[in-house]
Amino acid sequence: MTEDGLTSNGSEDPNQVDPWIRAQLSAQQVRWLQKQSGVVKQVELLKNALAEWVVRHPIEWFTGTGVSDAIRLALTEFIARHKDEFLSVD
């Protein structure tokens, strides 16, 4: 259990977003992920977003950006960069 009371789902279902990770996201990001989940697995979207962000921002990643901040920043940037490729939340 983490300090915020959430527990990790470990390897129970690798296609489900871990509760701790979901708690780091904004309500808009969660809605966006849910909208896409009919077509693409949410976990894959988050992996791709974070992978792209780390490549584009290596200094920030390796100089102390926390994981929770990186996840939010990565998904925000991913949504903006790929908005024409995914379903709109609007």
C-alpha positions, 0 to 999 in steps of 0.5 A: 500500500502506498502512502495515499492508501492505494494498492498496486494491482501488481500483475493481476491484470496487465491490461488494467491501469494500476490504481496508483497511476490512475490516481496521478491523472487528471479527470480529463486524462482519465476520461480520455483514456476511457474513451480510447479503451474501446480501441486501444488498451489504456496501459499501452497508451500510457506506456507509449505516452511515457516512452515518447516523453522520456525520449523527448525530455531526457534531461527532465527525466534523469534530473529528478522529475517524479514518476507521478509528474512524468505520467501526467506531463507525458499523457498531456503531451501525448494527447496534444501531439496525437489529437487527430489520431484518437477519439475526441472526448468532447 
